[in-house]
Amino acid sequence: MTLSTVLSVCARLGALRVGKCMQDQVFKMGLEGNVIVDISIIDMYCKCGRVEMANKAFDSMKEKNVRSWTVILH
């Protein structure tokens, strides 16, 4: 939950560099399969204006749900 919250703050602030560092940390911790964290990464990229990175993160998700589709389409 902490990573998800930090990613959400990065999205609100437009702090792309910090958000990218947090995504790197997610990979180091092996949490890239966590749906909540994955959605937070997608949301962060979308809100920072990096739609191509959001699409890449979305495509790499193992498990997609209604919330993940909503975030990527919004």
PQR file of N, CA, C, O and H, with PARSE charges and radii, in Angstrom:
ATOM      1  N   MET A   1       0.824  -1.202   0.000 -0.4000 1.5000
ATOM      2  CA  MET A   1       0.000   0.000   0.000 -0.0000 2.0000
ATOM      3  C   MET A   1       0.866   1.263   0.000  0.5500 1.7000
ATOM      4  O   MET A   1       0.486   2.277  -0.586 -0.5500 1.4000
ATOM      5  N   THR A   2       2.019   1.202   0.651 -0.4000 1.5000
ATOM      6  CA  THR A   2       2.881   2.373   0.715 -0.0000 2.0000
ATOM      7  C   THR A   2       3.350   2.789  -0.671  0.5500 1.7000
ATOM      8  O   THR A   2       3.317   3.972  -1.010 -0.5500 1.4000
ATOM      9  H   THR A   2       2.328   0.379   1.127  0.4000 1.0000
ATOM     10  N   LEU A   3       3.785   1.826  -1.472 -0.4000 1.5000
ATOM     11  CA  LEU A   3       4.234   2.145  -2.828 -0.0000 2.0000
ATOM     12  C   LEU A   3       3.103   2.728  -3.658  0.5500 1.7000
ATOM     13  O   LEU A   3       3.309   3.668  -4.425 -0.5500 1.4000
ATOM     14  H   LEU A   3       3.812   0.865  -1.197  0.4000 1.0000
ATOM     15  N   SER A   4       1.928   2.179  -3.508 -0.4000 1.5000
ATOM     16  CA  SER A   4       0.772   2.677  -4.235 -0.0000 2.0000
ATOM     17  C   SER A   4       0.476   4.128  -3.855  0.5500 1.7000
ATOM     18  O   SER A   4       0.157   4.946  -4.719 -0.5500 1.4000
ATOM     19  H   SER A   4       1.760   1.415  -2.885  0.4000 1.0000
ATOM     20  N   THR A   5       0.579   4.442  -2.581 -0.4000 1.5000
ATOM     21  CA  THR A   5       0.335   5.801  -2.100 -0.0000 2.0000
ATOM     22  C   THR A   5       1.386   6.766  -2.622  0.5500 1.7000
ATOM     23  O   THR A   5       1.052   7.867  -3.059 -0.5500 1.4000
ATOM     24  H   THR A   5       0.838   3.778  -1.880  0.4000 1.0000
ATOM     25  N   VAL A   6       2.649   6.366  -2.582 -0.4000 1.5000
ATOM     26  CA  VAL A   6       3.726   7.224  -3.086 -0.0000 2.0000
ATOM     27  C   VAL A   6       3.556   7.471  -4.581  0.5500 1.7000
ATOM     28  O   VAL A   6       3.749   8.593  -5.049 -0.5500 1.4000
ATOM     29  H   VAL A   6       2.920   5.471  -2.227  0.4000 1.0000
ATOM     30  N   LEU A   7       3.197   6.436  -5.330 -0.4000 1.5000
ATOM     31  CA  LEU A   7       2.964   6.595  -6.766 -0.0000 2.0000
ATOM     32  C   LEU A   7       1.794   7.537  -7.030  0.5500 1.7000
ATOM     33  O   LEU A   7       1.827   8.323  -7.976 -0.5500 1.4000
ATOM     34  H   LEU A   7       3.040   5.524  -4.950  0.4000 1.0000
ATOM     35  N   SER A   8       0.769   7.459  -6.198 -0.4000 1.5000
ATOM     36  CA  SER A   8      -0.386   8.344  -6.332 -0.0000 2.0000
ATOM     37  C   SER A   8       0.018   9.798  -6.091  0.5500 1.7000
ATOM     38  O   SER A   8      -0.438  10.694  -6.801 -0.5500 1.4000
ATOM     39  H   SER A   8       0.742   6.820  -5.429  0.4000 1.0000
ATOM     40  N   VAL A   9       0.864  10.032  -5.102 -0.4000 1.5000
ATOM     41  CA  VAL A   9       1.358  11.386  -4.824 -0.0000 2.0000
ATOM     42  C   VAL A   9       2.204  11.887  -5.993  0.5500 1.7000
ATOM     43  O   VAL A   9       2.089  13.046  -6.393 -0.5500 1.4000
ATOM     44  H   VAL A   9       1.235   9.304  -4.525  0.4000 1.0000
ATOM     45  N   CYS A  10       3.044  11.026  -6.532 -0.4000 1.5000
ATOM     46  CA  CYS A  10       3.853  11.398  -7.699 -0.0000 2.0000
ATOM     47  C   CYS A  10       2.954  11.799  -8.859  0.5500 1.7000
ATOM     48  O   CYS A  10       3.248  12.756  -9.576 -0.5500 1.4000
ATOM     49  H   CYS A  10       3.137  10.085  -6.207  0.4000 1.0000
ATOM     50  N   ALA A  11       1.866  11.072  -9.042 -0.4000 1.5000
ATOM     51  CA  ALA A  11       0.925  11.384 -10.124 -0.0000 2.0000
ATOM     52  C   ALA A  11       0.310  12.763  -9.915  0.5500 1.7000
ATOM     53  O   ALA A  11       0.219  13.554 -10.854 -0.5500 1.4000
ATOM     54  H   ALA A  11       1.627  10.295  -8.460  0.4000 1.0000
ATOM     55  N   ARG A  12      -0.106  13.047  -8.702 -0.4000 1.5000
ATOM     56  CA  ARG A  12      -0.736  14.338  -8.413 -0.0000 2.0000
ATOM     57  C   ARG A  12       0.234  15.494  -8.582  0.5500 1.7000
ATOM     58  O   ARG A  12      -0.157  16.578  -9.014 -0.5500 1.4000
ATOM     59  H   ARG A  12      -0.032  12.405  -7.939  0.4000 1.0000
ATOM     60  N   LEU A  13       1.504  15.266  -8.244 -0.4000 1.5000
ATOM     61  CA  LEU A  13       2.510  16.327  -8.328 -0.0000 2.0000
ATOM     62  C   LEU A  13       3.179  16.407  -9.700  0.5500 1.7000
ATOM     63  O   LEU A  13       3.899  17.361  -9.995 -0.5500 1.4000
ATOM     64  H   LEU A  13       1.822  14.385  -7.894  0.4000 1.0000
ATOM     65  N   GLY A  14       2.937  15.409 -10.520 -0.4000 1.5000
ATOM     66  CA  GLY A  14       3.608  15.369 -11.818 -0.0000 2.0000
ATOM     67  C   GLY A  14       5.089  15.053 -11.687  0.5500 1.7000
ATOM     68  O   GLY A  14       5.893  15.442 -12.534 -0.5500 1.4000
ATOM     69  H   GLY A  14       2.353  14.633 -10.280  0.4000 1.0000
ATOM     70  N   ALA A  15       5.442  14.347 -10.626 -0.4000 1.5000
ATOM     71  CA  ALA A  15       6.840  14.014 -10.330 -0.0000 2.0000
ATOM     72  C   ALA A  15       7.232  12.720 -11.050  0.5500 1.7000
ATOM     73  O   ALA A  15       7.341  11.655 -10.441 -0.5500 1.4000
ATOM     74  H   ALA A  15       4.789  14.031  -9.938  0.4000 1.0000
ATOM     75  N   LEU A  16       7.439  12.843 -12.351 -0.4000 1.5000
ATOM     76  CA  LEU A  16       7.720  11.673 -13.180 -0.0000 2.0000
ATOM     77  C   LEU A  16       9.007  10.958 -12.764  0.5500 1.7000
ATOM     78  O   LEU A  16       9.040   9.730 -12.686 -0.5500 1.4000
ATOM     79  H   LEU A  16       7.351  13.707 -12.846  0.4000 1.0000
ATOM     80  N   ARG A  17      10.058  11.722 -12.498 -0.4000 1.5000
ATOM     81  CA  ARG A  17      11.341  11.100 -12.155 -0.0000 2.0000
ATOM     82  C   ARG A  17      11.237  10.281 -10.868  0.5500 1.7000
ATOM     83  O   ARG A  17      11.757   9.168 -10.801 -0.5500 1.4000
ATOM     84  H   ARG A  17      10.031  12.720 -12.561  0.4000 1.0000
ATOM     85  N   VAL A  18      10.578  10.815  -9.862 -0.4000 1.5000
ATOM     86  CA  VAL A  18      10.399  10.082  -8.607 -0.0000 2.0000
ATOM     87  C   VAL A  18       9.512   8.863  -8.839  0.5500 1.7000
ATOM     88  O   VAL A  18       9.779   7.785  -8.307 -0.5500 1.4000
ATOM     89  H   VAL A  18      10.155  11.719  -9.917  0.4000 1.0000
ATOM     90  N   GLY A  19       8.473   9.033  -9.623 -0.4000 1.5000
ATOM     91  CA  GLY A  19       7.578   7.915  -9.933 -0.0000 2.0000
ATOM     92  C   GLY A  19       8.304   6.795 -10.648  0.5500 1.7000
ATOM     93  O   GLY A  19       8.065   5.618 -10.376 -0.5500 1.4000
ATOM     94  H   GLY A  19       8.256   9.908 -10.056  0.4000 1.0000
ATOM     95  N   LYS A  20       9.195   7.160 -11.567 -0.4000 1.5000
ATOM     96  CA  LYS A  20       9.973   6.156 -12.281 -0.0000 2.0000
ATOM     97  C   LYS A  20      10.919   5.416 -11.333  0.5500 1.7000
ATOM     98  O   LYS A  20      11.106   4.206 -11.456 -0.5500 1.4000
ATOM     99  H   LYS A  20       9.389   8.115 -11.788  0.4000 1.0000
ATOM    100  N   CYS A  21      11.504   6.140 -10.399 -0.4000 1.5000
ATOM    101  CA  CYS A  21      12.355   5.503  -9.372 -0.0000 2.0000
ATOM    102  C   CYS A  21      11.539   4.531  -8.518  0.5500 1.7000
ATOM    103  O   CYS A  21      12.021   3.464  -8.136 -0.5500 1.4000
ATOM    104  H   CYS A  21      11.352   7.123 -10.300  0.4000 1.0000
ATOM    105  N   MET A  22      10.295   4.921  -8.226 -0.4000 1.5000
ATOM    106  CA  MET A  22       9.425   4.037  -7.449 -0.0000 2.0000
ATOM    107  C   MET A  22       9.079   2.789  -8.250  0.5500 1.7000
ATOM    108  O   MET A  22       8.996   1.697  -7.687 -0.5500 1.4000
ATOM    109  H   MET A  22       9.904   5.787  -8.536  0.4000 1.0000
ATOM    110  N   GLN A  23       8.876   2.936  -9.559 -0.4000 1.5000
ATOM    111  CA  GLN A  23       8.608   1.774 -10.396 -0.0000 2.0000
ATOM    112  C   GLN A  23       9.822   0.841 -10.403  0.5500 1.7000
ATOM    113  O   GLN A  23       9.664  -0.378 -10.351 -0.5500 1.4000
ATOM    114  H   GLN A  23       8.944   3.823 -10.016  0.4000 1.0000
ATOM    115  N   ASP A  24      11.016   1.402 -10.466 -0.4000 1.5000
ATOM    116  CA  ASP A  24      12.228   0.586 -10.389 -0.0000 2.0000
ATOM    117  C   ASP A  24      12.277  -0.185  -9.073  0.5500 1.7000
ATOM    118  O   ASP A  24      12.676  -1.349  -9.043 -0.5500 1.4000
ATOM    119  H   ASP A  24      11.144   2.392 -10.508  0.4000 1.0000
ATOM    120  N   GLN A  25      11.871   0.464  -7.995 -0.4000 1.5000
ATOM    121  CA  GLN A  25      11.843  -0.186  -6.684 -0.0000 2.0000
ATOM    122  C   GLN A  25      10.813  -1.324  -6.666  0.5500 1.7000
ATOM    123  O   GLN A  25      11.046  -2.371  -6.062 -0.5500 1.4000
ATOM    124  H   GLN A  25      11.546   1.410  -8.019  0.4000 1.0000
ATOM    125  N   VAL A  26       9.685  -1.108  -7.327 -0.4000 1.5000
ATOM    126  CA  VAL A  26       8.659  -2.149  -7.427 -0.0000 2.0000
ATOM    127  C   VAL A  26       9.248  -3.399  -8.072  0.5500 1.7000
ATOM    128  O   VAL A  26       9.016  -4.513  -7.603 -0.5500 1.4000
ATOM    129  H   VAL A  26       9.496  -0.258  -7.818  0.4000 1.0000
ATOM    130  N   PHE A  27      10.012  -3.211  -9.150 -0.4000 1.5000
ATOM    131  CA  PHE A  27      10.646  -4.349  -9.831 -0.0000 2.0000
ATOM    132  C   PHE A  27      11.676  -5.023  -8.935  0.5500 1.7000
ATOM    133  O   PHE A  27      11.758  -6.251  -8.899 -0.5500 1.4000
ATOM    134  H   PHE A  27      10.200  -2.306  -9.532  0.4000 1.0000
ATOM    135  N   LYS A  28      12.459  -4.232  -8.214 -0.4000 1.5000
ATOM    136  CA  LYS A  28      13.471  -4.800  -7.317 -0.0000 2.0000
ATOM    137  C   LYS A  28      12.837  -5.635  -6.213  0.5500 1.7000
ATOM    138  O   LYS A  28      13.399  -6.639  -5.776 -0.5500 1.4000
ATOM    139  H   LYS A  28      12.392  -3.234  -8.244  0.4000 1.0000
ATOM    140  N   MET A  29      11.657  -5.206  -5.770 -0.4000 1.5000
ATOM    141  CA  MET A  29      10.965  -5.904  -4.690 -0.0000 2.0000
ATOM    142  C   MET A  29      10.105  -7.060  -5.214  0.5500 1.7000
ATOM    143  O   MET A  29       9.554  -7.826  -4.425 -0.5500 1.4000
ATOM    144  H   MET A  29      11.200  -4.391  -6.125  0.4000 1.0000
ATOM    145  N   GLY A  30       9.989  -7.187  -6.524 -0.4000 1.5000
ATOM    146  CA  GLY A  30       9.188  -8.265  -7.102 -0.0000 2.0000
ATOM    147  C   GLY A  30       7.698  -8.057  -6.972  0.5500 1.7000
ATOM    148  O   GLY A  30       6.938  -9.023  -6.900 -0.5500 1.4000
ATOM    149  H   GLY A  30      10.437  -6.564  -7.166  0.4000 1.0000
ATOM    150  N   LEU A  31       7.269  -6.803  -6.941 -0.4000 1.5000
ATOM    151  CA  LEU A  31       5.846  -6.497  -6.757 -0.0000 2.0000
ATOM    152  C   LEU A  31       5.139  -6.119  -8.046  0.5500 1.7000
ATOM    153  O   LEU A  31       4.014  -5.621  -8.007 -0.5500 1.4000
ATOM    154  H   LEU A  31       7.886  -6.018  -7.000  0.4000 1.0000
ATOM    155  N   GLU A  32       5.786  -6.348  -9.204 -0.4000 1.5000
ATOM    156  CA  GLU A  32       5.180  -5.929 -10.456 -0.0000 2.0000
ATOM    157  C   GLU A  32       3.907  -6.686 -10.790  0.5500 1.7000
ATOM    158  O   GLU A  32       3.168  -6.250 -11.673 -0.5500 1.4000
ATOM    159  H   GLU A  32       6.701  -6.752  -9.235  0.4000 1.0000
ATOM    160  N   GLY A  33       3.619  -7.778 -10.141 -0.4000 1.5000
ATOM    161  CA  GLY A  33       2.382  -8.515 -10.372 -0.0000 2.0000
ATOM    162  C   GLY A  33       1.244  -8.081  -9.467  0.5500 1.7000
ATOM    163  O   GLY A  33       0.135  -8.603  -9.582 -0.5500 1.4000
ATOM    164  H   GLY A  33       4.218  -8.132  -9.423  0.4000 1.0000
ATOM    165  N   ASN A  34       1.493  -7.137  -8.568 -0.4000 1.5000
ATOM    166  CA  ASN A  34       0.470  -6.644  -7.653 -0.0000 2.0000
ATOM    167  C   ASN A  34      -0.441  -5.687  -8.416  0.5500 1.7000
ATOM    168  O   ASN A  34       0.009  -4.646  -8.893 -0.5500 1.4000
ATOM    169  H   ASN A  34       2.394  -6.713  -8.474  0.4000 1.0000
ATOM    170  N   VAL A  35      -1.702  -6.034  -8.529 -0.4000 1.5000
ATOM    171  CA  VAL A  35      -2.652  -5.263  -9.342 -0.0000 2.0000
ATOM    172  C   VAL A  35      -2.756  -3.824  -8.855  0.5500 1.7000
ATOM    173  O   VAL A  35      -2.789  -2.908  -9.676 -0.5500 1.4000
ATOM    174  H   VAL A  35      -2.068  -6.880  -8.141  0.4000 1.0000
ATOM    175  N   ILE A  36      -2.808  -3.600  -7.570 -0.4000 1.5000
ATOM    176  CA  ILE A  36      -2.948  -2.244  -7.025 -0.0000 2.0000
ATOM    177  C   ILE A  36      -1.734  -1.400  -7.385  0.5500 1.7000
ATOM    178  O   ILE A  36      -1.879  -0.244  -7.783 -0.5500 1.4000
ATOM    179  H   ILE A  36      -2.781  -4.345  -6.903  0.4000 1.0000
ATOM    180  N   VAL A  37      -0.554  -1.960  -7.251 -0.4000 1.5000
ATOM    181  CA  VAL A  37       0.677  -1.242  -7.590 -0.0000 2.0000
ATOM    182  C   VAL A  37       0.737  -0.994  -9.094  0.5500 1.7000
ATOM    183  O   VAL A  37       1.093   0.102  -9.529 -0.5500 1.4000
ATOM    184  H   VAL A  37      -0.436  -2.899  -6.927  0.4000 1.0000
ATOM    185  N   ASP A  38       0.396  -1.996  -9.882 -0.4000 1.5000
ATOM    186  CA  ASP A  38       0.405  -1.843 -11.345 -0.0000 2.0000
ATOM    187  C   ASP A  38      -0.529  -0.719 -11.783  0.5500 1.7000
ATOM    188  O   ASP A  38      -0.172   0.085 -12.645 -0.5500 1.4000
ATOM    189  H   ASP A  38       0.107  -2.886  -9.529  0.4000 1.0000
ATOM    190  N   ILE A  39      -1.712  -0.658 -11.201 -0.4000 1.5000
ATOM    191  CA  ILE A  39      -2.675   0.387 -11.536 -0.0000 2.0000
ATOM    192  C   ILE A  39      -2.134   1.757 -11.133  0.5500 1.7000
ATOM    193  O   ILE A  39      -2.333   2.738 -11.850 -0.5500 1.4000
ATOM    194  H   ILE A  39      -2.002  -1.311 -10.501  0.4000 1.0000
ATOM    195  N   SER A  40      -1.456   1.830 -10.000 -0.4000 1.5000
ATOM    196  CA  SER A  40      -0.867   3.094  -9.557 -0.0000 2.0000
ATOM    197  C   SER A  40       0.218   3.567 -10.519  0.5500 1.7000
ATOM    198  O   SER A  40       0.349   4.763 -10.777 -0.5500 1.4000
ATOM    199  H   SER A  40      -1.294   1.034  -9.417  0.4000 1.0000
ATOM    200  N   ILE A  41       0.987   2.633 -11.041 -0.4000 1.5000
ATOM    201  CA  ILE A  41       2.027   2.979 -12.021 -0.0000 2.0000
ATOM    202  C   ILE A  41       1.380   3.529 -13.295  0.5500 1.7000
ATOM    203  O   ILE A  41       1.820   4.547 -13.829 -0.5500 1.4000
ATOM    204  H   ILE A  41       0.880   1.661 -10.831  0.4000 1.0000
ATOM    205  N   ILE A  42       0.347   2.861 -13.773 -0.4000 1.5000
ATOM    206  CA  ILE A  42      -0.357   3.317 -14.975 -0.0000 2.0000
ATOM    207  C   ILE A  42      -0.946   4.709 -14.756  0.5500 1.7000
ATOM    208  O   ILE A  42      -0.821   5.587 -15.610 -0.5500 1.4000
ATOM    209  H   ILE A  42      -0.010   2.033 -13.340  0.4000 1.0000
ATOM    210  N   ASP A  43      -1.581   4.899 -13.620 -0.4000 1.5000
ATOM    211  CA  ASP A  43      -2.189   6.186 -13.290 -0.0000 2.0000
ATOM    212  C   ASP A  43      -1.131   7.286 -13.223  0.5500 1.7000
ATOM    213  O   ASP A  43      -1.353   8.394 -13.710 -0.5500 1.4000
ATOM    214  H   ASP A  43      -1.683   4.186 -12.927  0.4000 1.0000
ATOM    215  N   MET A  44       0.006   6.981 -12.625 -0.4000 1.5000
ATOM    216  CA  MET A  44       1.083   7.957 -12.513 -0.0000 2.0000
ATOM    217  C   MET A  44       1.577   8.378 -13.887  0.5500 1.7000
ATOM    218  O   MET A  44       1.753   9.570 -14.140 -0.5500 1.4000
ATOM    219  H   MET A  44       0.186   6.080 -12.230  0.4000 1.0000
ATOM    220  N   TYR A  45       1.804   7.423 -14.777 -0.4000 1.5000
ATOM    221  CA  TYR A  45       2.263   7.762 -16.122 -0.0000 2.0000
ATOM    222  C   TYR A  45       1.224   8.577 -16.879  0.5500 1.7000
ATOM    223  O   TYR A  45       1.571   9.540 -17.562 -0.5500 1.4000
ATOM    224  H   TYR A  45       1.662   6.455 -14.571  0.4000 1.0000
ATOM    225  N   CYS A  46      -0.051   8.199 -16.763 -0.4000 1.5000
ATOM    226  CA  CYS A  46      -1.114   8.948 -17.447 -0.0000 2.0000
ATOM    227  C   CYS A  46      -1.165  10.393 -16.966  0.5500 1.7000
ATOM    228  O   CYS A  46      -1.224  11.318 -17.776 -0.5500 1.4000
ATOM    229  H   CYS A  46      -0.332   7.416 -16.208  0.4000 1.0000
ATOM    230  N   LYS A  47      -1.142  10.586 -15.668 -0.4000 1.5000
ATOM    231  CA  LYS A  47      -1.251  11.932 -15.111 -0.0000 2.0000
ATOM    232  C   LYS A  47       0.000  12.770 -15.353  0.5500 1.7000
ATOM    233  O   LYS A  47      -0.059  13.999 -15.305 -0.5500 1.4000
ATOM    234  H   LYS A  47      -1.094   9.834 -15.010  0.4000 1.0000
ATOM    235  N   CYS A  48       1.122  12.120 -15.611 -0.4000 1.5000
ATOM    236  CA  CYS A  48       2.357  12.844 -15.938 -0.0000 2.0000
ATOM    237  C   CYS A  48       2.500  13.057 -17.442  0.5500 1.7000
ATOM    238  O   CYS A  48       3.512  13.585 -17.904 -0.5500 1.4000
ATOM    239  H   CYS A  48       1.169  11.122 -15.650  0.4000 1.0000
ATOM    240  N   GLY A  49       1.484  12.645 -18.208 -0.4000 1.5000
ATOM    241  CA  GLY A  49       1.480  12.872 -19.639 -0.0000 2.0000
ATOM    242  C   GLY A  49       2.292  11.876 -20.455  0.5500 1.7000
ATOM    243  O   GLY A  49       2.602  12.137 -21.617 -0.5500 1.4000
ATOM    244  H   GLY A  49       0.662  12.215 -17.832  0.4000 1.0000
ATOM    245  N   ARG A  50       2.636  10.753 -19.868 -0.4000 1.5000
ATOM    246  CA  ARG A  50       3.434   9.735 -20.562 -0.0000 2.0000
ATOM    247  C   ARG A  50       2.544   8.547 -20.921  0.5500 1.7000
ATOM    248  O   ARG A  50       2.682   7.459 -20.362 -0.5500 1.4000
ATOM    249  H   ARG A  50       2.385  10.541 -18.924  0.4000 1.0000
ATOM    250  N   VAL A  51       1.636   8.773 -21.855 -0.4000 1.5000
ATOM    251  CA  VAL A  51       0.642   7.776 -22.228 -0.0000 2.0000
ATOM    252  C   VAL A  51       1.289   6.511 -22.794  0.5500 1.7000
ATOM    253  O   VAL A  51       0.815   5.402 -22.546 -0.5500 1.4000
ATOM    254  H   VAL A  51       1.524   9.657 -22.309  0.4000 1.0000
ATOM    255  N   GLU A  52       2.373   6.682 -23.554 -0.4000 1.5000
ATOM    256  CA  GLU A  52       3.042   5.508 -24.123 -0.0000 2.0000
ATOM    257  C   GLU A  52       3.621   4.614 -23.028  0.5500 1.7000
ATOM    258  O   GLU A  52       3.595   3.389 -23.149 -0.5500 1.4000
ATOM    259  H   GLU A  52       2.758   7.582 -23.756  0.4000 1.0000
ATOM    260  N   MET A  53       4.139   5.216 -21.967 -0.4000 1.5000
ATOM    261  CA  MET A  53       4.656   4.426 -20.843 -0.0000 2.0000
ATOM    262  C   MET A  53       3.506   3.765 -20.076  0.5500 1.7000
ATOM    263  O   MET A  53       3.643   2.643 -19.589 -0.5500 1.4000
ATOM    264  H   MET A  53       4.160   6.211 -21.869  0.4000 1.0000
ATOM    265  N   ALA A  54       2.373   4.467 -19.974 -0.4000 1.5000
ATOM    266  CA  ALA A  54       1.195   3.898 -19.324 -0.0000 2.0000
ATOM    267  C   ALA A  54       0.710   2.680 -20.092  0.5500 1.7000
ATOM    268  O   ALA A  54       0.372   1.657 -19.497 -0.5500 1.4000
ATOM    269  H   ALA A  54       2.261   5.378 -20.370  0.4000 1.0000
ATOM    270  N   ASN A  55       0.675   2.793 -21.427 -0.4000 1.5000
ATOM    271  CA  ASN A  55       0.254   1.662 -22.255 -0.0000 2.0000
ATOM    272  C   ASN A  55       1.205   0.482 -22.107  0.5500 1.7000
ATOM    273  O   ASN A  55       0.772  -0.670 -22.050 -0.5500 1.4000
ATOM    274  H   ASN A  55       0.949   3.625 -21.910  0.4000 1.0000
ATOM    275  N   LYS A  56       2.486   0.768 -22.046 -0.4000 1.5000
ATOM    276  CA  LYS A  56       3.482  -0.291 -21.872 -0.0000 2.0000
ATOM    277  C   LYS A  56       3.278  -0.998 -20.528  0.5500 1.7000
ATOM    278  O   LYS A  56       3.323  -2.226 -20.455 -0.5500 1.4000
ATOM    279  H   LYS A  56       2.838   1.703 -22.093  0.4000 1.0000
ATOM    280  N   ALA A  57       3.053  -0.219 -19.470 -0.4000 1.5000
ATOM    281  CA  ALA A  57       2.812  -0.803 -18.146 -0.0000 2.0000
ATOM    282  C   ALA A  57       1.520  -1.619 -18.154  0.5500 1.7000
ATOM    283  O   ALA A  57       1.463  -2.701 -17.570 -0.5500 1.4000
ATOM    284  H   ALA A  57       3.016   0.779 -19.529  0.4000 1.0000
ATOM    285  N   PHE A  58       0.491  -1.103 -18.812 -0.4000 1.5000
ATOM    286  CA  PHE A  58      -0.788  -1.812 -18.901 -0.0000 2.0000
ATOM    287  C   PHE A  58      -0.618  -3.133 -19.639  0.5500 1.7000
ATOM    288  O   PHE A  58      -1.109  -4.169 -19.191 -0.5500 1.4000
ATOM    289  H   PHE A  58       0.538  -0.224 -19.286  0.4000 1.0000
ATOM    290  N   ASP A  59       0.077  -3.095 -20.769 -0.4000 1.5000
ATOM    291  CA  ASP A  59       0.282  -4.306 -21.563 -0.0000 2.0000
ATOM    292  C   ASP A  59       1.057  -5.375 -20.801  0.5500 1.7000
ATOM    293  O   ASP A  59       0.865  -6.568 -21.032 -0.5500 1.4000
ATOM    294  H   ASP A  59       0.476  -2.253 -21.134  0.4000 1.0000
ATOM    295  N   SER A  60       1.931  -4.949 -19.896 -0.4000 1.5000
ATOM    296  CA  SER A  60       2.736  -5.919 -19.147 -0.0000 2.0000
ATOM    297  C   SER A  60       2.017  -6.495 -17.928  0.5500 1.7000
ATOM    298  O   SER A  60       2.530  -7.405 -17.277 -0.5500 1.4000
ATOM    299  H   SER A  60       2.087  -3.979 -19.709  0.4000 1.0000
ATOM    300  N   MET A  61       0.819  -5.963 -17.615 -0.4000 1.5000
ATOM    301  CA  MET A  61       0.070  -6.482 -16.473 -0.0000 2.0000
ATOM    302  C   MET A  61      -0.355  -7.927 -16.720  0.5500 1.7000
ATOM    303  O   MET A  61      -0.848  -8.266 -17.796 -0.5500 1.4000
ATOM    304  H   MET A  61       0.402  -5.223 -18.144  0.4000 1.0000
ATOM    305  N   LYS A  62      -0.161  -8.764 -15.721 -0.4000 1.5000
ATOM    306  CA  LYS A  62      -0.560 -10.159 -15.828 -0.0000 2.0000
ATOM    307  C   LYS A  62      -2.053 -10.322 -15.631  0.5500 1.7000
ATOM    308  O   LYS A  62      -2.689 -11.167 -16.261 -0.5500 1.4000
ATOM    309  H   LYS A  62       0.239  -8.489 -14.847  0.4000 1.0000
ATOM    310  N   GLU A  63      -2.602  -9.506 -14.751 -0.4000 1.5000
ATOM    311  CA  GLU A  63      -4.025  -9.599 -14.411 -0.0000 2.0000
ATOM    312  C   GLU A  63      -4.666  -8.225 -14.574  0.5500 1.7000
ATOM    313  O   GLU A  63      -4.331  -7.288 -13.850 -0.5500 1.4000
ATOM    314  H   GLU A  63      -2.086  -8.820 -14.239  0.4000 1.0000
ATOM    315  N   LYS A  64      -5.579  -8.111 -15.516 -0.4000 1.5000
ATOM    316  CA  LYS A  64      -6.287  -6.847 -15.734 -0.0000 2.0000
ATOM    317  C   LYS A  64      -7.697  -6.969 -15.165  0.5500 1.7000
ATOM    318  O   LYS A  64      -8.313  -8.033 -15.224 -0.5500 1.4000
ATOM    319  H   LYS A  64      -5.851  -8.872 -16.105  0.4000 1.0000
ATOM    320  N   ASN A  65      -8.196  -5.869 -14.615 -0.4000 1.5000
ATOM    321  CA  ASN A  65      -9.547  -5.859 -14.081 -0.0000 2.0000
ATOM    322  C   ASN A  65     -10.251  -4.576 -14.522  0.5500 1.7000
ATOM    323  O   ASN A  65      -9.692  -3.794 -15.290 -0.5500 1.4000
ATOM    324  H   ASN A  65      -7.696  -5.004 -14.567  0.4000 1.0000
ATOM    325  N   VAL A  66     -11.444  -4.364 -14.051 -0.4000 1.5000
ATOM    326  CA  VAL A  66     -12.229  -3.197 -14.449 -0.0000 2.0000
ATOM    327  C   VAL A  66     -11.491  -1.909 -14.088  0.5500 1.7000
ATOM    328  O   VAL A  66     -11.487  -0.955 -14.866 -0.5500 1.4000
ATOM    329  H   VAL A  66     -11.899  -5.000 -13.427  0.4000 1.0000
ATOM    330  N   ARG A  67     -10.881  -1.880 -12.931 -0.4000 1.5000
ATOM    331  CA  ARG A  67     -10.179  -0.666 -12.496 -0.0000 2.0000
ATOM    332  C   ARG A  67      -8.992  -0.357 -13.408  0.5500 1.7000
ATOM    333  O   ARG A  67      -8.766   0.800 -13.762 -0.5500 1.4000
ATOM    334  H   ARG A  67     -10.885  -2.655 -12.298  0.4000 1.0000
ATOM    335  N   SER A  68      -8.239  -1.378 -13.784 -0.4000 1.5000
ATOM    336  CA  SER A  68      -7.080  -1.143 -14.660 -0.0000 2.0000
ATOM    337  C   SER A  68      -7.548  -0.633 -16.028  0.5500 1.7000
ATOM    338  O   SER A  68      -6.920   0.259 -16.598 -0.5500 1.4000
ATOM    339  H   SER A  68      -8.422  -2.319 -13.497  0.4000 1.0000
ATOM    340  N   TRP A  69      -8.628  -1.182 -16.551 -0.4000 1.5000
ATOM    341  CA  TRP A  69      -9.163  -0.702 -17.823 -0.0000 2.0000
ATOM    342  C   TRP A  69      -9.665   0.728 -17.689  0.5500 1.7000
ATOM    343  O   TRP A  69      -9.481   1.535 -18.600 -0.5500 1.4000
ATOM    344  H   TRP A  69      -9.138  -1.906 -16.087  0.4000 1.0000
ATOM    345  N   THR A  70     -10.288   1.048 -16.578 -0.4000 1.5000
ATOM    346  CA  THR A  70     -10.804   2.409 -16.351 -0.0000 2.0000
ATOM    347  C   THR A  70      -9.663   3.418 -16.329  0.5500 1.7000
ATOM    348  O   THR A  70      -9.765   4.489 -16.926 -0.5500 1.4000
ATOM    349  H   THR A  70     -10.438   0.393 -15.838  0.4000 1.0000
ATOM    350  N   VAL A  71      -8.580   3.077 -15.642 -0.4000 1.5000
ATOM    351  CA  VAL A  71      -7.442   3.990 -15.538 -0.0000 2.0000
ATOM    352  C   VAL A  71      -6.808   4.216 -16.896  0.5500 1.7000
ATOM    353  O   VAL A  71      -6.492   5.354 -17.244 -0.5500 1.4000
ATOM    354  H   VAL A  71      -8.497   2.207 -15.157  0.4000 1.0000
ATOM    355  N   ILE A  72      -6.619   3.172 -17.661 -0.4000 1.5000
ATOM    356  CA  ILE A  72      -5.941   3.325 -18.957 -0.0000 2.0000
ATOM    357  C   ILE A  72      -6.836   4.057 -19.962  0.5500 1.7000
ATOM    358  O   ILE A  72      -6.320   4.763 -20.828 -0.5500 1.4000
ATOM    359  H   ILE A  72      -6.876   2.248 -17.379  0.4000 1.0000
ATOM    360  N   LEU A  73      -8.144   3.910 -19.869 -0.4000 1.5000
ATOM    361  CA  LEU A  73      -9.049   4.576 -20.797 -0.0000 2.0000
ATOM    362  C   LEU A  73      -9.366   6.019 -20.389  0.5500 1.7000
ATOM    363  O   LEU A  73      -9.833   6.809 -21.210 -0.5500 1.4000
ATOM    364  H   LEU A  73      -8.563   3.337 -19.165  0.4000 1.0000
ATOM    365  N   HIS A  74      -9.121   6.349 -19.159 -0.4000 1.5000
ATOM    366  CA  HIS A  74      -9.437   7.683 -18.658 -0.0000 2.0000
ATOM    367  C   HIS A  74      -8.413   8.627 -19.135  0.5500 1.7000
ATOM    368  O   HIS A  74      -8.481   9.818 -18.830 -0.5500 1.4000
ATOM    369  H   HIS A  74      -8.742   5.707 -18.492  0.4000 1.0000
TER
END
